[in-house]
Amino acid sequence: MKNIFNQVSTQEADALENFLAIGKHRILNNREFCGLSVSDFTTFYFEVHEGKLANAMVKFLITADCSSSNTLLTLMGFKEFAKDVFEEFFNENETTILKTFRAEYKEQKEELEIALAGL
């Protein structure tokens, strides 16, 4: 996500960081963000590495021995990989996210200017 911060001014960087944090929270809570949804992420996730990761995860879910301590370790591995893919998903959709951020940032800035002008 570092590349996205190179595309905004230093004044906008904190706002963008908050915008992204809210967006990640929204998607993980099954809400839309910049036209993106958890369904979009899931599709992206299953397409990563030509679906091999998805195949491994489904096989694991079907054959998991819940009494084995190795099961938790394997599950934690899938979780960490999913977090990485979630970041990739945001990188892949950087243009859409930046476009929405800039529009909302501009609107908020204009609203603030109106409020400060006492209108």
N, C-alpha and C positions, 0 to 999 in steps of 0.2 A: 504494500500500500504506500510505500515511500514515494513512488513515482507520482501519485495523485497529489501529494503535498507540494511537489515541485511546480505544480500547475496553478497554484493559488498564491496570493500575496501573504506576507507574514501576518497581516491583520486578519486575514480570513482563515489562517491555519487552525486556530483554536476552535473556531466555529465549525470548520469542516470535521475536525476530530470528534466534536460532540455530535454532529450530524451523522457521522458514520457509526458511532456507538449506539445512537438511538436507532439507526437503521438495522443494525445487527440484532438488537434486542427485538425490534418489531418483527423481523423475518423469523427469528427463533420462536416468537410467540404467535406465529401463524397470521401475521398482519402484513399488509403490503408496504413496500418501501421503494420509491422511485420506479414504480411499475413492476417491481420484482417481488416474488413470493417464495414461500418455503417450497412450493411445488417446482418452481424454476430451479431452486437450488438442488432439490432432489434429482431432477432430470440431469442437471450438470454433474452431480455426484456420480450418478450411474453411468454417465458417458466418459468420465475420467478413466484414463488408461484402458480405453476400449472396453469398458465394462468388466474388466478382470477383477477389480476391487469389489464391485457389487456381487459378482459371482462368489468370491471368497467370503464375503460377509453373509450372504444368504446360506451358503454351505455351513458356515460356522453356526448360524442361528438354528439351523435344523439339526445339526449333530452335536451341539454343545452339551457337555456333561456338567450340569450345574453344581454337582458336588465336588468338582475338581477346582483346586486353587488356580490352575492354569487358565481356566475359563475367564476369570476376572482379569488376568493379565492380558489375555487376547482381546477381550472387550475394551480394555483401556487403550490398547494399540489402535483398534478401529476408531475409538473416540478421538485420539490425537490426530490420526490421519484425516478424519472428518473435519476437525478444526482447521487443518491446513488447507483442505479443499474449499472450506468456507471462505478463507482469505483469497484463494485463487478465484472463487466465484465473484468476489467484490472487485478484484483486479480485472477480471474479464469484462465486467460491466462498468468499468471506470467512466467511460464517456457518458453513459446514461446518468450515472450518479452525479458527475460534475455538472452536467446540464441542469439537473433538478436543483442541485445545491446553489448554483449561481442564480437561478431564477428566484428561489426562496430567500437567499441572502439579500438580493436586490430589493425584493418586496419588504423584507423586515427593515432594511436600512431606510427605505422611503417612509415607512410607517413611523419609525423613530424620528426622522426629520420633521414629519408633520406634527408629532406629539411635542417635540422640542420647540416648534414654532408657535405652539399654543393654539393650534387650530382644532 
